[in-house]
C-alpha cells in the first residue's frame, strides 16, 4: 500500500500535557504505517515514572540535558546525544537543565494514542489511579519501586 508524504508544521499543533511534558505528535502510526515521531519539551526535574512498553523508543536530545536510566545504564545525555530503548526495557528520564527539547521516535503503534489519552483523560496533574489505568490500557507497565 502506497503511503502519502507527511509534511507537518509542529508550530501549528497544540502540544499535549503529559506528566509535565509538552509533547507534540508530528506523525503517528496511522500516518506512517510503521513508526511515530514526537517533540518533547519540559523544564528541569520533569519526567515519567520508571516504566516499560512493547515498542522500541529512541530519543535525540535537541537542546539541554536529560538524565536517562535504561535498564542498568544511567547517563546524562546532552544536546546531540542519542538513546535507544529496546521494547520491554524498564526506563525513565528526568530533564536535567532548566529547559530541554527531545525528539522521540517509537516503533509500531501505541505511544501516540497513550500520550493523547493521558492528556485528554488525566490533565496536567493527573490522579495516580487514573493515570495508571490509562497506562495499563495502553500496555505500559509502571515499574514497582523497591522499598
N, CA and C atoms as an extended XYZ file, in Angstrom:
441
Properties=species:S:1:pos:R:3:atomname:S:1:resname:S:1:resid:I:1 pbc="F F F"
N         0.834       -1.174        0.000 N   UNK     1
C         0.000        0.000        0.000 CA  UNK     1
C         0.878        1.237        0.000 C   UNK     1
N         0.656        2.127       -0.931 N   UNK     2
C         1.440        3.343       -1.046 CA  UNK     2
C         0.990        4.352        0.005 C   UNK     2
N         1.933        4.935        0.726 N   UNK     3
C         1.661        5.934        1.760 CA  UNK     3
C         1.837        7.331        1.190 C   UNK     3
N         1.118        8.282        1.772 N   UNK     4
C         1.243        9.681        1.380 CA  UNK     4
C         2.455       10.297        2.068 C   UNK     4
N         3.016       11.299        1.442 N   UNK     5
C         4.083       12.075        2.064 CA  UNK     5
C         3.466       12.867        3.206 C   UNK     5
N         4.166       12.920        4.330 N   UNK     6
C         3.671       13.646        5.500 CA  UNK     6
C         4.501       14.904        5.671 C   UNK     6
N         3.849       16.048        5.704 N   UNK     7
C         4.521       17.311        5.987 CA  UNK     7
C         3.769       17.953        7.138 C   UNK     7
N         4.466       18.128        8.265 N   UNK     8
C         3.838       18.644        9.469 CA  UNK     8
C         4.549       19.899        9.926 C   UNK     8
N         3.791       20.925       10.249 N   UNK     9
C         4.333       22.128       10.860 CA  UNK     9
C         4.033       22.034       12.352 C   UNK     9
N         5.026       21.624       13.129 N   UNK    10
C         4.841       21.433       14.560 CA  UNK    10
C         4.349       22.678       15.274 C   UNK    10
N         4.656       23.865       14.739 N   UNK    11
C         4.213       25.115       15.368 CA  UNK    11
C         2.696       25.268       15.306 C   UNK    11
N         2.052       24.524       14.431 N   UNK    12
C         0.593       24.614       14.295 CA  UNK    12
C        -0.143       23.515       15.055 C   UNK    12
N         0.594       22.661       15.777 N   UNK    13
C        -0.009       21.565       16.526 CA  UNK    13
C        -0.050       21.945       18.003 C   UNK    13
N        -1.179       21.753       18.640 N   UNK    14
C        -1.288       22.011       20.068 CA  UNK    14
C        -0.611       20.864       20.813 C   UNK    14
N         0.420       21.174       21.617 N   UNK    15
C         1.096       20.108       22.359 CA  UNK    15
C         0.182       19.486       23.410 C   UNK    15
N         0.436       18.228       23.712 N   UNK    16
C        -0.284       17.515       24.763 CA  UNK    16
C         0.448       17.721       26.086 C   UNK    16
N        -0.288       17.747       27.195 N   UNK    17
C         0.304       17.824       28.532 CA  UNK    17
C         0.367       16.413       29.105 C   UNK    17
N         1.584       15.906       29.299 N   UNK    18
C         1.763       14.534       29.790 CA  UNK    18
C         2.807       14.543       30.910 C   UNK    18
N         2.366       14.381       32.143 N   UNK    19
C         3.261       14.343       33.304 CA  UNK    19
C         4.223       15.531       33.331 C   UNK    19
N         3.754       16.715       32.954 N   UNK    20
C         4.590       17.911       32.984 CA  UNK    20
C         5.342       18.191       31.705 C   UNK    20
N         5.329       17.257       30.775 N   UNK    21
C         5.970       17.475       29.478 CA  UNK    21
C         4.941       18.034       28.500 C   UNK    21
N         5.407       18.823       27.565 N   UNK    22
C         4.613       19.213       26.404 CA  UNK    22
C         5.070       18.300       25.279 C   UNK    22
N         4.153       17.477       24.771 N   UNK    23
C         4.506       16.524       23.718 CA  UNK    23
C         3.723       16.872       22.456 C   UNK    23
N         4.454       17.131       21.390 N   UNK    24
C         3.865       17.444       20.089 CA  UNK    24
C         4.016       16.216       19.199 C   UNK    24
N         2.895       15.634       18.792 N   UNK    25
C         2.934       14.466       17.912 CA  UNK    25
C         3.092       14.963       16.479 C   UNK    25
N         4.232       14.635       15.868 N   UNK    26
C         4.497       15.056       14.489 CA  UNK    26
C         3.949       14.053       13.476 C   UNK    26
N         3.979       12.766       13.829 N   UNK    27
C         3.436       11.723       12.952 CA  UNK    27
C         3.090       10.512       13.815 C   UNK    27
N         1.916        9.932       13.553 N   UNK    28
C         1.532        8.730       14.292 CA  UNK    28
C         1.541        7.508       13.364 C   UNK    28
N         1.311        6.355       13.955 N   UNK    29
C         1.364        5.088       13.215 CA  UNK    29
C         0.363        5.056       12.058 C   UNK    29
N        -0.812        5.632       12.242 N   UNK    30
C        -1.808        5.646       11.162 CA  UNK    30
C        -1.301        6.408        9.950 C   UNK    30
N        -0.444        7.404       10.173 N   UNK    31
C         0.100        8.182        9.061 CA  UNK    31
C         1.288        7.488        8.397 C   UNK    31
N         2.160        6.873        9.208 N   UNK    32
C         3.396        6.309        8.663 CA  UNK    32
C         3.295        4.820        8.349 C   UNK    32
N         2.431        4.123        9.080 N   UNK    33
C         2.321        2.674        8.911 CA  UNK    33
C         3.369        1.887        9.660 C   UNK    33
N         4.335        2.582       10.307 N   UNK    34
C         5.389        1.822       10.977 CA  UNK    34
C         5.990        2.472       12.217 C   UNK    34
N         5.980        3.762       12.354 N   UNK    35
C         6.630        4.417       13.485 CA  UNK    35
C         5.865        5.687       13.859 C   UNK    35
N         6.256        6.303       14.998 N   UNK    36
C         5.640        7.540       15.453 CA  UNK    36
C         6.760        8.503       15.868 C   UNK    36
N         6.532        9.820       15.667 N   UNK    37
C         7.550       10.833       15.947 CA  UNK    37
C         6.949       11.947       16.792 C   UNK    37
N         7.714       12.401       17.802 N   UNK    38
C         7.242       13.419       18.749 CA  UNK    38
C         8.346       14.407       19.045 C   UNK    38
N         7.952       15.583       19.529 N   UNK    39
C         8.872       16.525       20.147 CA  UNK    39
C         8.427       16.661       21.594 C   UNK    39
N         9.378       16.491       22.521 N   UNK    40
C         9.119       16.616       23.957 CA  UNK    40
C         9.812       17.887       24.449 C   UNK    40
N         9.090       18.737       25.171 N   UNK    41
C         9.661       19.924       25.807 CA  UNK    41
C         9.283       19.891       27.276 C   UNK    41
N        10.258       20.186       28.154 N   UNK    42
C         9.930       20.188       29.582 CA  UNK    42
C        10.975       20.949       30.376 C   UNK    42
N        10.569       21.409       31.557 N   UNK    43
C        11.520       22.055       32.457 CA  UNK    43
C        12.270       21.033       33.301 C   UNK    43
N        13.274       21.494       33.958 N   UNK    44
C        14.114       20.664       34.822 CA  UNK    44
C        13.288       19.915       35.861 C   UNK    44
N        13.643       18.640       36.062 N   UNK    45
C        13.003       17.820       37.080 CA  UNK    45
C        11.816       17.018       36.617 C   UNK    45
N        11.284       17.325       35.445 N   UNK    46
C        10.103       16.636       34.929 CA  UNK    46
C        10.523       15.345       34.238 C   UNK    46
N         9.667       14.338       34.312 N   UNK    47
C         9.914       13.081       33.610 CA  UNK    47
C         8.929       12.025       34.076 C   UNK    47
N         8.788       10.953       33.304 N   UNK    48
C         7.816        9.903       33.629 CA  UNK    48
C         8.331        8.965       34.719 C   UNK    48
N         7.424        8.206       35.335 N   UNK    49
C         7.872        7.169       36.264 CA  UNK    49
C         8.588        6.066       35.479 C   UNK    49
N         9.396        5.277       36.165 N   UNK    50
C        10.054        4.142       35.510 CA  UNK    50
C         8.976        3.224       34.934 C   UNK    50
N         9.156        2.810       33.688 N   UNK    51
C         8.122        2.040       33.005 CA  UNK    51
C         8.731        1.233       31.854 C   UNK    51
N         7.922        0.352       31.299 N   UNK    52
C         8.296       -0.373       30.081 CA  UNK    52
C         7.061       -0.470       29.196 C   UNK    52
N         7.297       -0.747       27.917 N   UNK    53
C         6.198       -0.883       26.957 CA  UNK    53
C         6.644       -1.759       25.799 C   UNK    53
N         5.698       -2.217       24.994 N   UNK    54
C         6.022       -3.179       23.937 CA  UNK    54
C         6.606       -2.568       22.659 C   UNK    54
N         6.935       -1.295       22.651 N   UNK    55
C         7.522       -0.690       21.466 CA  UNK    55
C         8.937       -0.199       21.786 C   UNK    55
N         9.813       -0.221       20.759 N   UNK    56
C        11.132        0.398       20.870 CA  UNK    56
C        10.922        1.907       20.950 C   UNK    56
N        11.873        2.586       21.590 N   UNK    57
C        11.780        4.036       21.693 CA  UNK    57
C        13.181        4.615       21.541 C   UNK    57
N        13.293        5.702       20.816 N   UNK    58
C        14.579        6.369       20.642 CA  UNK    58
C        14.413        7.845       20.966 C   UNK    58
N        15.456        8.425       21.541 N   UNK    59
C        15.443        9.836       21.915 CA  UNK    59
C        16.690       10.516       21.367 C   UNK    59
N        16.514       11.682       20.767 N   UNK    60
C        17.623       12.529       20.342 CA  UNK    60
C        17.463       13.844       21.101 C   UNK    60
N        18.453       14.193       21.912 N   UNK    61
C        18.377       15.422       22.699 CA  UNK    61
C        18.750       16.593       21.791 C   UNK    61
N        17.781       17.443       21.504 N   UNK    62
C        17.968       18.585       20.606 CA  UNK    62
C        18.681       19.714       21.336 C   UNK    62
N        18.212       20.037       22.553 N   UNK    63
C        18.920       21.013       23.380 CA  UNK    63
C        18.686       20.709       24.845 C   UNK    63
N        19.586       21.215       25.681 N   UNK    64
C        19.511       20.944       27.106 CA  UNK    64
C        20.177       19.625       27.456 C   UNK    64
N        19.794       19.095       28.613 N   UNK    65
C        20.351       17.835       29.103 CA  UNK    65
C        19.248       17.022       29.762 C   UNK    65
N        19.346       15.700       29.642 N   UNK    66
C        18.347       14.791       30.198 CA  UNK    66
C        19.077       13.630       30.868 C   UNK    66
N        18.671       13.304       32.102 N   UNK    67
C        19.205       12.142       32.813 CA  UNK    67
C        18.362       10.927       32.443 C   UNK    67
N        18.979        9.935       31.792 N   UNK    68
C        18.280        8.719       31.393 CA  UNK    68
C        18.724        7.559       32.276 C   UNK    68
N        17.778        6.693       32.617 N   UNK    69
C        18.068        5.404       33.241 CA  UNK    69
C        17.339        4.365       32.393 C   UNK    69
N        18.113        3.491       31.773 N   UNK    70
C        17.562        2.459       30.889 CA  UNK    70
C        18.148        1.120       31.313 C   UNK    70
N        17.294        0.275       31.913 N   UNK    71
C        17.813       -0.979       32.457 CA  UNK    71
C        18.803       -0.654       33.548 C   UNK    71
N        20.045       -1.141       33.409 N   UNK    72
C        21.068       -0.865       34.417 CA  UNK    72
C        22.049        0.224       33.981 C   UNK    72
N        21.699        0.994       32.958 N   UNK    73
C        22.551        2.069       32.465 CA  UNK    73
C        21.935        3.417       32.846 C   UNK    73
N        22.735        4.266       33.504 N   UNK    74
C        22.298        5.617       33.861 CA  UNK    74
C        23.300        6.602       33.272 C   UNK    74
N        22.776        7.623       32.562 N   UNK    75
C        23.683        8.571       31.919 CA  UNK    75
C        22.968        9.890       31.667 C   UNK    75
N        23.694       10.985       31.877 N   UNK    76
C        23.193       12.294       31.471 CA  UNK    76
C        23.535       12.468       29.998 C   UNK    76
N        22.521       12.776       29.200 N   UNK    77
C        22.701       12.933       27.756 CA  UNK    77
C        22.438       14.392       27.415 C   UNK    77
N        23.407       15.022       26.786 N   UNK    78
C        23.298       16.432       26.421 CA  UNK    78
C        22.941       16.570       24.949 C   UNK    78
N        22.700       17.815       24.526 N   UNK    79
C        22.325       18.103       23.142 CA  UNK    79
C        23.254       17.373       22.178 C   UNK    79
N        22.658       16.706       21.202 N   UNK    80
C        23.406       15.922       20.225 CA  UNK    80
C        23.505       14.457       20.591 C   UNK    80
N        23.067       14.096       21.816 N   UNK    81
C        23.143       12.709       22.264 CA  UNK    81
C        21.913       11.923       21.847 C   UNK    81
N        22.089       10.618       21.731 N   UNK    82
C        21.039        9.709       21.263 CA  UNK    82
C        20.915        8.534       22.218 C   UNK    82
N        19.682        8.099       22.474 N   UNK    83
C        19.414        6.955       23.341 CA  UNK    83
C        18.431        6.034       22.615 C   UNK    83
N        18.738        4.733       22.582 N   UNK    84
C        17.804        3.736       22.045 CA  UNK    84
C        17.355        2.850       23.206 C   UNK    84
N        16.032        2.713       23.377 N   UNK    85
C        15.464        1.885       24.439 CA  UNK    85
C        14.707        0.730       23.773 C   UNK    85
N        15.243       -0.491       23.855 N   UNK    86
C        14.538       -1.631       23.262 CA  UNK    86
C        13.201       -1.894       23.958 C   UNK    86
N        12.242       -2.398       23.223 N   UNK    87
C        10.932       -2.756       23.778 CA  UNK    87
C        11.125       -3.632       25.011 C   UNK    87
N        10.300       -3.391       26.037 N   UNK    88
C        10.334       -4.195       27.247 CA  UNK    88
C        11.363       -3.759       28.279 C   UNK    88
N        12.198       -2.767       27.956 N   UNK    89
C        13.229       -2.292       28.883 CA  UNK    89
C        12.629       -1.280       29.865 C   UNK    89
N        12.866       -1.497       31.154 N   UNK    90
C        12.418       -0.515       32.145 CA  UNK    90
C        13.312        0.716       32.017 C   UNK    90
N        12.678        1.873       31.889 N   UNK    91
C        13.428        3.108       31.704 CA  UNK    91
C        12.667        4.300       32.281 C   UNK    91
N        13.405        5.365       32.486 N   UNK    92
C        12.837        6.631       32.915 CA  UNK    92
C        13.814        7.726       32.521 C   UNK    92
N        13.397        8.956       32.660 N   UNK    93
C        14.301       10.081       32.423 CA  UNK    93
C        13.790       11.298       33.178 C   UNK    93
N        14.714       12.209       33.463 N   UNK    94
C        14.394       13.484       34.103 CA  UNK    94
C        15.152       14.564       33.345 C   UNK    94
N        14.453       15.634       33.040 N   UNK    95
C        15.093       16.774       32.394 CA  UNK    95
C        16.077       17.379       33.388 C   UNK    95
N        17.342       17.554       32.970 N   UNK    96
C        18.418       17.923       33.876 CA  UNK    96
C        18.952       19.338       33.650 C   UNK    96
N        18.268       20.117       32.833 N   UNK    97
C        18.653       21.506       32.607 CA  UNK    97
C        17.386       22.354       32.716 C   UNK    97
N        17.522       23.664       32.864 N   UNK    98
C        16.320       24.492       33.048 CA  UNK    98
C        15.218       24.237       32.016 C   UNK    98
N        15.611       23.988       30.790 N   UNK    99
C        14.669       23.545       29.751 CA  UNK    99
C        15.418       22.551       28.870 C   UNK    99
N        14.665       21.720       28.192 N   UNK   100
C        15.269       20.775       27.249 CA  UNK   100
C        14.234       20.411       26.195 C   UNK   100
N        14.737       20.026       25.054 N   UNK   101
C        13.882       19.565       23.954 CA  UNK   101
C        14.459       18.254       23.443 C   UNK   101
N        13.561       17.281       23.252 N   UNK   102
C        13.960       15.948       22.821 CA  UNK   102
C        13.074       15.523       21.652 C   UNK   102
N        13.679       14.938       20.639 N   UNK   103
C        12.935       14.327       19.549 CA  UNK   103
C        12.797       12.854       19.891 C   UNK   103
N        11.571       12.335       19.910 N   UNK   104
C        11.326       10.938       20.230 CA  UNK   104
C        10.741       10.194       19.042 C   UNK   104
N        11.156        8.944       18.879 N   UNK   105
C        10.632        8.084       17.816 CA  UNK   105
C        10.304        6.742       18.450 C   UNK   105
N         9.123        6.215       18.161 N   UNK   106
C         8.750        4.896       18.654 CA  UNK   106
C         8.396        3.989       17.481 C   UNK   106
N         8.666        2.693       17.664 N   UNK   107
C         8.324        1.713       16.640 CA  UNK   107
C         6.865        1.314       16.807 C   UNK   107
N         6.260        0.934       15.730 N   UNK   108
C         4.898        0.409       15.810 CA  UNK   108
C         3.869        1.407       16.286 C   UNK   108
N         2.835        0.862       16.885 N   UNK   109
C         1.662        1.634       17.264 CA  UNK   109
C         1.538        1.657       18.782 C   UNK   109
N         1.107        2.766       19.357 N   UNK   110
C         0.807        2.764       20.783 CA  UNK   110
C         1.103        4.047       21.515 C   UNK   110
N         2.267        4.626       21.317 N   UNK   111
C         2.660        5.771       22.120 CA  UNK   111
C         1.784        6.999       21.850 C   UNK   111
N         1.485        7.301       20.599 N   UNK   112
C         0.675        8.487       20.297 CA  UNK   112
C        -0.701        8.390       20.947 C   UNK   112
N        -1.310        7.223       20.875 N   UNK   113
C        -2.627        7.031       21.497 CA  UNK   113
C        -2.534        7.159       23.013 C   UNK   113
N        -1.448        6.647       23.596 N   UNK   114
C        -1.261        6.746       25.044 CA  UNK   114
C        -1.068        8.202       25.457 C   UNK   114
N        -0.210        8.944       24.764 N   UNK   115
C         0.009       10.357       25.095 CA  UNK   115
C        -1.297       11.142       24.988 C   UNK   115
N        -2.060       10.876       23.942 N   UNK   116
C        -3.333       11.577       23.732 CA  UNK   116
C        -4.317       11.254       24.848 C   UNK   116
N        -4.410        9.993       25.230 N   UNK   117
C        -5.328        9.594       26.300 CA  UNK   117
C        -4.911       10.213       27.636 C   UNK   117
N        -3.612       10.227       27.932 N   UNK   118
C        -3.155       10.838       29.184 CA  UNK   118
C        -3.521       12.322       29.221 C   UNK   118
N        -3.315       13.023       28.109 N   UNK   119
C        -3.658       14.445       28.042 CA  UNK   119
C        -5.164       14.652       28.219 C   UNK   119
N        -5.962       13.923       27.469 N   UNK   120
C        -7.412       14.138       27.465 CA  UNK   120
C        -8.105       13.658       28.729 C   UNK   120
N        -7.610       12.551       29.300 N   UNK   121
C        -8.300       11.946       30.446 CA  UNK   121
C        -7.728       12.330       31.807 C   UNK   121
N        -6.478       12.781       31.837 N   UNK   122
C        -5.828       12.983       33.136 CA  UNK   122
C        -5.473       14.431       33.456 C   UNK   122
N        -5.314       15.278       32.461 N   UNK   123
C        -4.976       16.668       32.722 CA  UNK   123
C        -3.527       16.861       33.123 C   UNK   123
N        -3.207       18.093       33.513 N   UNK   124
C        -1.829       18.484       33.790 CA  UNK   124
C        -1.267       17.770       35.018 C   UNK   124
N        -2.043       17.682       36.089 N   UNK   125
C        -1.600       16.977       37.303 CA  UNK   125
C        -2.545       15.813       37.553 C   UNK   125
N        -2.261       14.677       36.918 N   UNK   126
C        -3.200       13.549       36.969 CA  UNK   126
C        -3.262       12.867       38.333 C   UNK   126
N        -4.457       12.381       38.650 N   UNK   127
C        -4.611       11.491       39.802 CA  UNK   127
C        -3.895       10.194       39.443 C   UNK   127
N        -3.117        9.677       40.372 N   UNK   128
C        -2.297        8.492       40.101 CA  UNK   128
C        -3.133        7.313       39.611 C   UNK   128
N        -4.261        7.036       40.269 N   UNK   129
C        -5.068        5.879       39.864 CA  UNK   129
C        -5.595        6.029       38.448 C   UNK   129
N        -5.967        7.234       38.070 N   UNK   130
C        -6.467        7.483       36.716 CA  UNK   130
C        -5.342        7.316       35.689 C   UNK   130
N        -4.175        7.861       35.995 N   UNK   131
C        -3.035        7.744       35.080 CA  UNK   131
C        -2.604        6.285       34.929 C   UNK   131
N        -2.556        5.547       36.029 N   UNK   132
C        -2.183        4.130       35.959 CA  UNK   132
C        -3.166        3.329       35.115 C   UNK   132
N        -4.447        3.658       35.210 N   UNK   133
C        -5.458        2.961       34.403 CA  UNK   133
C        -5.243        3.233       32.915 C   UNK   133
N        -4.934        4.478       32.560 N   UNK   134
C        -4.677        4.819       31.156 CA  UNK   134
C        -3.432        4.081       30.664 C   UNK   134
N        -2.375        4.095       31.457 N   UNK   135
C        -1.144        3.418       31.062 CA  UNK   135
C        -1.371        1.919       30.859 C   UNK   135
N        -2.074        1.298       31.781 N   UNK   136
C        -2.351       -0.142       31.666 CA  UNK   136
C        -3.135       -0.451       30.394 C   UNK   136
N        -4.109        0.380       30.094 N   UNK   137
C        -4.931        0.192       28.894 CA  UNK   137
C        -4.090        0.272       27.615 C   UNK   137
N        -2.957        0.960       27.696 N   UNK   138
C        -2.080        1.128       26.533 CA  UNK   138
C        -0.818        0.266       26.628 C   UNK   138
N        -0.900       -0.802       27.438 N   UNK   139
C         0.180       -1.788       27.564 CA  UNK   139
C         1.489       -1.223       28.110 C   UNK   139
N         1.382       -0.179       28.933 N   UNK   140
C         2.561        0.382       29.602 CA  UNK   140
C         2.540       -0.117       31.038 C   UNK   140
N         3.660       -0.704       31.456 N   UNK   141
C         3.783       -1.201       32.823 CA  UNK   141
C         4.669       -0.270       33.625 C   UNK   141
N         4.128        0.276       34.714 N   UNK   142
C         4.926        1.112       35.595 CA  UNK   142
C         5.726        0.191       36.506 C   UNK   142
N         7.019        0.460       36.607 N   UNK   143
C         7.909       -0.379       37.416 CA  UNK   143
C         7.621       -0.148       38.904 C   UNK   143
N         7.594       -1.207       39.650 N   UNK   144
C         7.402       -1.114       41.091 CA  UNK   144
C         8.713       -0.688       41.713 C   UNK   144
N         8.670        0.383       42.486 N   UNK   145
C         9.870        0.872       43.138 CA  UNK   145
C        10.121        0.092       44.422 C   UNK   145
N        11.350       -0.397       44.644 N   UNK   146
C        11.618       -1.149       45.876 CA  UNK   146
C        11.475       -0.266       47.108 C   UNK   146
N        11.074       -0.909       48.224 N   UNK   147
C        11.052       -0.214       49.482 CA  UNK   147
C         9.742        0.182       49.927 C   UNK   147
